[in-house]
Amino acid sequence: MTPPLIDSSAEGPEAVVGRSSSTFYWPMLLLPRSKRAAMFAIYAFCRRIDDIADEPGELEAKRAGLDAWRREIRSLYAGGTPGGPLATALKGAIERYGLPRGELEALIDGMAMDLPDESGHGIRAPSLDELTLYCRRVAGAVGMLAIRVFDRADPATEAFALALGEALQLTNILRDLSEDAGLGRLYLPRELLEEAGIAGTEPAAVLAHPNLPQACEALADRAEARFREARTLLANCRRGPLWAAVAMMVLYHRLLVRLRVRGWARPDERVRVGKRECAWVTMRCALGTPPAR
């Protein structure tokens, strides 16, 4: 098999983020230029390795693609020459903000958890412990990188970042139930499915089960608890440098509330926070007057 190219596209991180509809875009947009560039590089890296896991292709090629990025990250920390625009941007962020290599590799480990197993299935009904590990890798790692860009890498802020990261990822899981099922994945944890009386793990069947709302509400309760924990931990942090993280917390909590109002009978009905609302919340947080919720 031909070794995969790390970064063959000429597209830079800002272009990757700009064409994304992610809520992430708005809080990052108002950051100072160097911080914005670093956060865009982190986001674009997440998108690139997520695409490796999600796009059609052979399992071995996906594994090779993730392994190639792991080698590239290690090379950057060893002083190697970046393999393209994204790697160049990451190198600048690493050097300017002291980003921990372990957190970038944790992101790759998280994406590897999404790969199909030997039976060809993606992740299905993980245990609560496995789901917590997945959230730590794909979301907690982003938080641990971001707080260094925001210049607040102390123990209290790290605890806040991890709580918020899990809250955001659980909200994403509840928002993307149908999309993930289309990829053969089901992130609802096994214990919550069993408590709801759902025995199977085939994604489409679980989403069609009449007891699906019970399992989703239980996971939403866990997300809500992590949001509460993040707000409590934030009281021990200096909020000024963390305004972008506060904006994400407000926006994603609004998304969680709207998902619960919509209910779980039709998980394919998309729930969003609109662009104007994202911009308004972002501006309020940047000015130091975040909305209460």
RODO-2510 file (C-alpha; in nm, 4 decimals, decimal comma):
residues 293
     n   res          X          Y          Z
     1     m     0,0000     0,0000     0,0000
     2     t     0,1321     0,3430    -0,0933
     3     p     0,2033     0,5545     0,2175
     4     p    -0,0676     0,8202     0,2557
     5     l     0,0083     1,1847     0,1934
     6     i    -0,0124     1,3910     0,5103
     7     d    -0,1209     1,7223     0,3693
     8     s    -0,1472     1,7178    -0,0080
     9     s    -0,4129     1,9905    -0,0163
    10     a    -0,3039     2,3519    -0,0604
    11     e    -0,6007     2,4570     0,1528
    12     g    -0,4999     2,6292     0,4741
    13     p    -0,6697     2,5978     0,8147
    14     e    -0,8669     2,9225     0,7817
    15     a    -1,0320     2,7957     0,4626
    16     v    -1,1200     2,4652     0,6332
    17     v    -1,2834     2,6472     0,9241
    18     g    -1,4495     2,9091     0,7034
    19     r    -1,6437     2,6534     0,4996
    20     s    -1,7537     2,4711     0,8126
    21     s    -2,0915     2,5379     0,9693
    22     s    -1,9497     2,4560     1,3119
    23     t    -2,0539     2,6598     1,6141
    24     f    -1,6816     2,6598     1,6903
    25     y    -1,6216     2,9178     1,4169
    26     w    -1,7880     3,2163     1,5810
    27     p    -1,6050     3,2333     1,9160
    28     m    -1,2731     3,1812     1,7358
    29     l    -1,3375     3,4577     1,4853
    30     l    -1,2917     3,7410     1,7365
    31     l    -0,9705     3,6119     1,8919
    32     p    -0,6466     3,8073     1,8355
    33     r    -0,4828     3,7028     1,5093
    34     s    -0,2148     3,4697     1,6509
    35     k    -0,4618     3,2947     1,8826
    36     r    -0,7179     3,2662     1,6044
    37     a    -0,4564     3,1115     1,3744
    38     a    -0,3616     2,8576     1,6418
    39     m    -0,7236     2,7617     1,7112
    40     f    -0,7997     2,7355     1,3406
    41     a    -0,4990     2,5030     1,3048
    42     i    -0,6259     2,2841     1,5893
    43     y    -0,9760     2,2748     1,4423
    44     a    -0,8513     2,1986     1,0907
    45     f    -0,6347     1,9174     1,2288
    46     c    -0,9423     1,7726     1,4003
    47     r    -1,1371     1,7948     1,0759
    48     r    -0,8586     1,6318     0,8757
    49     i    -0,8209     1,3272     1,0996
    50     d    -1,2001     1,3045     1,1442
    51     d    -1,2348     1,2896     0,7653
    52     i    -0,9877     1,0003     0,7566
    53     a    -1,2122     0,8069     0,9938
    54     d    -1,5425     0,9082     0,8313
    55     e    -1,4870     0,9085     0,4559
    56     p    -1,5263     0,5911     0,2467
    57     g    -1,2149     0,3788     0,2173
    58     e    -1,0395     0,0610     0,3231
    59     l    -0,9825     0,0092     0,6937
    60     e    -0,6077    -0,0386     0,6484
    61     a    -0,5849     0,2855     0,4530
    62     k    -0,7654     0,4684     0,7335
    63     r    -0,5312     0,3237     0,9932
    64     a    -0,2351     0,4181     0,7779
    65     g    -0,3667     0,7722     0,7407
    66     l    -0,3985     0,8186     1,1159
    67     d    -0,0573     0,6616     1,1738
    68     a     0,0935     0,8981     0,9186
    69     w    -0,0441     1,1956     1,1097
    70     r     0,0910     1,0522     1,4348
    71     r     0,4364     1,0339     1,2775
    72     e     0,3972     1,3880     1,1446
    73     i     0,3079     1,5222     1,4888
    74     r     0,6077     1,3509     1,6439
    75     s     0,8278     1,4888     1,3667
    76     l     0,7068     1,8425     1,4330
    77     y     0,8064     1,8114     1,7987
    78     a     1,1452     1,6738     1,6920
    79     g     1,2112     1,9749     1,4698
    80     g     1,1104     1,8151     1,1403
    81     t     0,9953     2,0019     0,8311
    82     p     0,6142     2,0275     0,8074
    83     g     0,4515     1,8263     0,5314
    84     g     0,2058     2,0921     0,4130
    85     p     0,0010     2,4025     0,5042
    86     l    -0,1853     2,2430     0,7937
    87     a     0,1266     2,0902     0,9462
    88     t     0,3016     2,4260     0,9065
    89     a     0,0193     2,6008     1,0923
    90     l     0,0260     2,3368     1,3656
    91     k     0,4012     2,3780     1,4052
    92     g     0,3545     2,7513     1,4575
    93     a     0,0858     2,6918     1,7212
    94     i     0,2981     2,4303     1,8982
    95     e     0,5974     2,6605     1,9166
    96     r     0,4054     2,9738     2,0157
    97     y     0,1764     2,8232     2,2786
    98     g     0,3577     2,5134     2,4022
    99     l     0,0849     2,2712     2,2966
   100     p     0,1342     1,9280     2,4558
   101     r     0,2136     1,6538     2,2058
   102     g     0,0137     1,4041     2,4104
   103     e    -0,3096     1,5963     2,3541
   104     l    -0,2639     1,6032     1,9756
   105     e    -0,1944     1,2302     1,9820
   106     a    -0,4991     1,1778     2,2041
   107     l    -0,7105     1,3273     1,9261
   108     i    -0,5713     1,0693     1,6849
   109     d    -0,6415     0,7928     1,9391
   110     g    -1,0005     0,9160     1,9645
   111     m    -1,0515     0,9110     1,5906
   112     a    -0,9085     0,5581     1,5834
   113     m    -1,1913     0,4539     1,8168
   114     d    -1,4320     0,5479     1,5360
   115     l    -1,2774     0,3066     1,2868
   116     p    -1,4705    -0,0099     1,1967
   117     d    -1,3809    -0,3247     1,3852
   118     e    -1,3039    -0,6608     1,2251
   119     s    -1,6750    -0,7156     1,1616
   120     g    -1,6928    -0,3907     0,9700
   121     h    -1,8920    -0,2023     1,2336
   122     g    -1,8081     0,1368     1,3761
   123     i    -1,8344     0,2100     1,7471
   124     r    -2,1624     0,0722     1,8829
   125     a    -2,3080     0,1085     2,2317
   126     p    -1,9784     0,1571     2,4164
   127     s    -1,9683     0,1155     2,7913
   128     l    -1,9928     0,4338     2,9951
   129     d    -1,6220     0,4038     3,0711
   130     e    -1,5400     0,3705     2,7007
   131     l    -1,7596     0,6678     2,6172
   132     t    -1,5898     0,8768     2,8853
   133     l    -1,2501     0,7839     2,7388
   134     y    -1,3728     0,8719     2,3891
   135     c    -1,4958     1,2120     2,5076
   136     r    -1,1665     1,2757     2,6855
   137     r    -0,9744     1,2069     2,3674
   138     v    -1,1818     1,3829     2,1031
   139     a    -1,3126     1,6746     2,3113
   140     g    -1,1147     1,6982     2,6324
   141     a    -0,7939     1,7111     2,4301
   142     v    -0,9252     2,0081     2,2322
   143     g    -1,0032     2,1856     2,5582
   144     m    -0,6573     2,1134     2,6964
   145     l    -0,5013     2,2578     2,3812
   146     a    -0,7338     2,5574     2,3694
   147     i    -0,6679     2,6763     2,7232
   148     r    -0,2993     2,7004     2,6403
   149     v    -0,3816     2,9211     2,3454
   150     f    -0,5996     3,1248     2,5840
   151     d    -0,3001     3,1447     2,8277
   152     r    -0,4807     2,9738     3,1179
   153     a    -0,3130     2,6338     3,1585
   154     d    -0,3488     2,6001     3,5368
   155     p    -0,5101     2,3049     3,7246
   156     a    -0,8437     2,4821     3,7820
   157     t    -0,8731     2,5731     3,4144
   158     e    -0,7752     2,2227     3,3060
   159     a    -1,0571     2,0795     3,5186
   160     f    -1,2981     2,3286     3,3605
   161     a    -1,1777     2,2362     3,0107
   162     l    -1,2292     1,8643     3,0684
   163     a    -1,5784     1,9058     3,2140
   164     l    -1,6811     2,1379     2,9324
   165     g    -1,5275     1,9135     2,6674
   166     e    -1,7330     1,6152     2,7825
   167     a    -2,0495     1,8262     2,7986
   168     l    -1,9950     1,9471     2,4417
   169     q    -1,9224     1,6000     2,3077
   170     l    -2,2267     1,4420     2,4726
   171     t    -2,4367     1,7194     2,3193
   172     n    -2,2825     1,6468     1,9792
   173     i    -2,3675     1,2789     2,0192
   174     l    -2,7317     1,3581     2,0946
   175     r    -2,7496     1,6026     1,8032
   176     d    -2,5918     1,3620     1,5527
   177     l    -2,7743     1,0368     1,6314
   178     s    -2,9091     0,9917     1,2778
   179     e    -2,5921     1,1044     1,1037
   180     d    -2,3821     0,8654     1,3114
   181     a    -2,6262     0,5803     1,2490
   182     g    -2,5728     0,6381     0,8764
   183     l    -2,2038     0,5691     0,9374
   184     g    -2,2883     0,2524     1,1313
   185     r    -2,2129     0,4128     1,4687
   186     l    -2,4076     0,4363     1,7916
   187     y    -2,2562     0,6300     2,0808
   188     l    -2,5438     0,5829     2,3260
   189     p    -2,3816     0,3838     2,6074
   190     r    -2,4732     0,0223     2,6647
   191     e    -2,5737     0,0718     3,0285
   192     l    -2,8275     0,3435     2,9410
   193     l    -2,9727     0,1337     2,6589
   194     e    -3,0140    -0,1624     2,8935
   195     e    -3,1789     0,0561     3,1576
   196     a    -3,4234     0,1713     2,8887
   197     g    -3,5020    -0,1887     2,7914
   198     i    -3,3229    -0,1703     2,4553
   199     a    -3,1385    -0,4960     2,3952
   200     g    -2,9829    -0,4482     2,0515
   201     t    -2,6996    -0,2283     1,9293
   202     e    -2,7792    -0,2007     1,5584
   203     p    -2,8010     0,1781     1,5110
   204     a    -3,1138     0,2002     1,2948
   205     a    -3,3050    -0,0418     1,5166
   206     v    -3,2097     0,1457     1,8323
   207     l    -3,3182     0,4781     1,6827
   208     a    -3,6531     0,3248     1,5886
   209     h    -3,7090     0,1689     1,9331
   210     p    -3,9999     0,3185     2,1294
   211     n    -3,7802     0,3461     2,4406
   212     l    -3,5149     0,5559     2,2681
   213     p    -3,6289     0,8765     2,4471
   214     q    -3,5513     0,7227     2,7878
   215     a    -3,1916     0,6457     2,6892
   216     c    -3,1434     0,9873     2,5269
   217     e    -3,2811     1,1717     2,8285
   218     a    -3,0455     0,9791     3,0555
   219     l    -2,7485     1,0849     2,8415
   220     a    -2,8807     1,4413     2,8296
   221     d    -2,8893     1,4363     3,2112
   222     r    -2,5208     1,3429     3,2090
   223     a    -2,4432     1,6256     2,9683
   224     e    -2,6372     1,8708     3,1856
   225     a    -2,4424     1,7574     3,4921
   226     r    -2,1137     1,8224     3,3127
   227     f    -2,2326     2,1687     3,2082
   228     r    -2,3159     2,2429     3,5731
   229     e    -1,9746     2,1164     3,6793
   230     a    -1,8053     2,3346     3,4176
   231     r    -1,9932     2,6431     3,5384
   232     t    -1,8958     2,5670     3,8988
   233     l    -1,5303     2,5177     3,8045
   234     l    -1,5327     2,8378     3,6021
   235     a    -1,5938     3,0302     3,9240
   236     n    -1,2395     2,9344     4,0282
   237     c    -1,0874     3,0616     3,7025
   238     r    -1,0112     3,4072     3,5716
   239     r    -1,2820     3,4412     3,3075
   240     g    -1,1272     3,7098     3,0892
   241     p    -0,8942     3,4880     2,8834
   242     l    -1,1607     3,2152     2,8652
   243     w    -1,4395     3,4175     2,7038
   244     a    -1,4326     3,2034     2,3855
   245     a    -1,4762     2,8871     2,5935
   246     v    -1,7624     3,0544     2,7822
   247     a    -1,9274     3,1335     2,4477
   248     m    -1,9017     2,7679     2,3473
   249     m    -2,0527     2,6659     2,6800
   250     v    -2,3499     2,9003     2,6372
   251     l    -2,4122     2,8041     2,2737
   252     y    -2,3892     2,4296     2,3268
   253     h    -2,6045     2,4401     2,6377
   254     r    -2,8711     2,6184     2,4330
   255     l    -2,8408     2,3403     2,1766
   256     l    -2,8874     2,0753     2,4453
   257     v    -3,1968     2,2527     2,5793
   258     r    -3,3478     2,2672     2,2299
   259     l    -3,2756     1,9018     2,1651
   260     r    -3,4672     1,8126     2,4807
   261     v    -3,7568     2,0387     2,3823
   262     r    -3,7706     1,8775     2,0372
   263     g    -3,7695     1,5317     2,1913
   264     w    -3,6222     1,2084     2,0586
   265     a    -3,9007     1,0541     1,8527
   266     r    -3,7547     1,2073     1,5330
   267     p    -3,3786     1,2296     1,5861
   268     d    -3,3340     1,3067     1,2160
   269     e    -3,4972     1,6497     1,2649
   270     r    -3,1967     1,8793     1,2856
   271     v    -3,1681     2,1279     1,5725
   272     r    -2,9332     2,4244     1,5343
   273     v    -2,8264     2,7498     1,6913
   274     g    -2,8504     3,0113     1,4171
   275     k    -2,5641     3,2258     1,2895
   276     r    -2,7076     3,5505     1,4258
   277     e    -2,7527     3,3985     1,7688
   278     c    -2,3994     3,2572     1,7593
   279     a    -2,2632     3,5992     1,6668
   280     w    -2,4658     3,7747     1,9395
   281     v    -2,3593     3,5306     2,2131
   282     t    -1,9983     3,5519     2,0965
   283     m    -1,9997     3,9309     2,1080
   284     r    -2,1556     3,9350     2,4550
   285     c    -1,8916     3,6942     2,5844
   286     a    -1,6079     3,8863     2,4205
   287     l    -1,7305     4,2046     2,5911
   288     g    -1,7388     4,0319     2,9296
   289     t    -2,1192     4,0207     2,9615
   290     p    -2,2137     3,6634     2,8698
   291     p    -2,5809     3,5648     2,8721
   292     a    -2,6818     3,3735     3,1829
   293     r    -2,7825     3,0766     2,9645
***
